[in-house]
Amino acid sequence: SPISGVAAHEDSYVATAGYDNHVILWDQRTRVPLARVAHDHLANQCAFSPDGRFLVTSSSDYSARIWSVPDMRLRAVLGHHEDDVEMSAFHPTEEKVATASRDHRVRVFDFGGDLLHVFGGHTADVISVAWSQDGREIISSSDDGTIKRWSLATGGLVED
């Protein structure tokens, strides 16, 4: 089954997301699978937290999920999406995750799964999301042809 996303943390772990709905955590050195978890639909992307203790997976089941590494125990389900979640990204220093969804919105959650912010303004699928280095802003790209910058402080659009 095709691999749709891959992530690595230092020299220890690699994670793969696949169209068979599965996410697999691998030992990077031995290439042995350590754990396998599943979404209810396609697993699109995955990303490690900066410290490597968590993995976030993005899925066409309208959720993102946070897992602890290396046991891959489910830590939180990030719901509230109205369409596929294409990508998720960990905040550089705080326990927050930003998600990009085909429902045209960017969302921010805490590690408990609580929804903290919803940023609406794109007019098509949001495909990718990234945090600024200081973690105060989120940058998103969309099939509407725009890149937008969002402020956590104001909860609004900084720049188109």
URBEL-V196166 format. One record per residue. N is the residue number from 1. RES is the residue in one letter. BURIAL is 1 if it has 24 or more other ideal C-beta (glycine too) atoms within 12 Angstrom, else 0. Layout:
# URBEL-V196166
n->N res->RES burial->BURIAL
n->N res->RES burial->BURIAL
This chain:
# URBEL-V196166
n->1 res->S burial->0
n->2 res->P burial->0
n->3 res->I burial->0
n->4 res->S burial->1
n->5 res->G burial->1
n->6 res->V burial->1
n->7 res->A burial->1
n->8 res->A burial->0
n->9 res->H burial->1
n->10 res->E burial->0
n->11 res->D burial->0
n->12 res->S burial->0
n->13 res->Y burial->1
n->14 res->V burial->1
n->15 res->A burial->1
n->16 res->T burial->1
n->17 res->A burial->1
n->18 res->G burial->1
n->19 res->Y burial->0
n->20 res->D burial->0
n->21 res->N burial->1
n->22 res->H burial->1
n->23 res->V burial->1
n->24 res->I burial->1
n->25 res->L burial->1
n->26 res->W burial->1
n->27 res->D burial->0
n->28 res->Q burial->0
n->29 res->R burial->0
n->30 res->T burial->0
n->31 res->R burial->0
n->32 res->V burial->0
n->33 res->P burial->0
n->34 res->L burial->1
n->35 res->A burial->1
n->36 res->R burial->0
n->37 res->V burial->1
n->38 res->A burial->0
n->39 res->H burial->1
n->40 res->D burial->0
n->41 res->H burial->1
n->42 res->L burial->1
n->43 res->A burial->1
n->44 res->N burial->1
n->45 res->Q burial->1
n->46 res->C burial->1
n->47 res->A burial->1
n->48 res->F burial->1
n->49 res->S burial->1
n->50 res->P burial->0
n->51 res->D burial->0
n->52 res->G burial->0
n->53 res->R burial->0
n->54 res->F burial->1
n->55 res->L burial->1
n->56 res->V burial->1
n->57 res->T burial->1
n->58 res->S burial->1
n->59 res->S burial->1
n->60 res->S burial->1
n->61 res->D burial->1
n->62 res->Y burial->1
n->63 res->S burial->1
n->64 res->A burial->1
n->65 res->R burial->1
n->66 res->I burial->1
n->67 res->W burial->1
n->68 res->S burial->0
n->69 res->V burial->1
n->70 res->P burial->1
n->71 res->D burial->0
n->72 res->M burial->1
n->73 res->R burial->0
n->74 res->L burial->1
n->75 res->R burial->1
n->76 res->A burial->1
n->77 res->V burial->1
n->78 res->L burial->1
n->79 res->G burial->0
n->80 res->H burial->1
n->81 res->H burial->1
n->82 res->E burial->0
n->83 res->D burial->1
n->84 res->D burial->1
n->85 res->V burial->1
n->86 res->E burial->1
n->87 res->M burial->1
n->88 res->S burial->1
n->89 res->A burial->1
n->90 res->F burial->1
n->91 res->H burial->1
n->92 res->P burial->0
n->93 res->T burial->0
n->94 res->E burial->0
n->95 res->E burial->1
n->96 res->K burial->1
n->97 res->V burial->1
n->98 res->A burial->1
n->99 res->T burial->1
n->100 res->A burial->1
n->101 res->S burial->1
n->102 res->R burial->1
n->103 res->D burial->1
n->104 res->H burial->1
n->105 res->R burial->1
n->106 res->V burial->1
n->107 res->R burial->1
n->108 res->V burial->1
n->109 res->F burial->1
n->110 res->D burial->0
n->111 res->F burial->1
n->112 res->G burial->0
n->113 res->G burial->1
n->114 res->D burial->0
n->115 res->L burial->1
n->116 res->L burial->1
n->117 res->H burial->1
n->118 res->V burial->1
n->119 res->F burial->1
n->120 res->G burial->0
n->121 res->G burial->1
n->122 res->H burial->1
n->123 res->T burial->0
n->124 res->A burial->0
n->125 res->D burial->1
n->126 res->V burial->1
n->127 res->I burial->1
n->128 res->S burial->1
n->129 res->V burial->1
n->130 res->A burial->1
n->131 res->W burial->1
n->132 res->S burial->0
n->133 res->Q burial->0
n->134 res->D burial->0
n->135 res->G burial->1
n->136 res->R burial->0
n->137 res->E burial->1
n->138 res->I burial->1
n->139 res->I burial->1
n->140 res->S burial->1
n->141 res->S burial->1
n->142 res->S burial->1
n->143 res->D burial->0
n->144 res->D burial->0
n->145 res->G burial->0
n->146 res->T burial->0
n->147 res->I burial->1
n->148 res->K burial->1
n->149 res->R burial->1
n->150 res->W burial->1
n->151 res->S burial->0
n->152 res->L burial->1
n->153 res->A burial->0
n->154 res->T burial->0
n->155 res->G burial->0
n->156 res->G burial->0
n->157 res->L burial->0
n->158 res->V burial->0
n->159 res->E burial->0
n->160 res->D burial->0
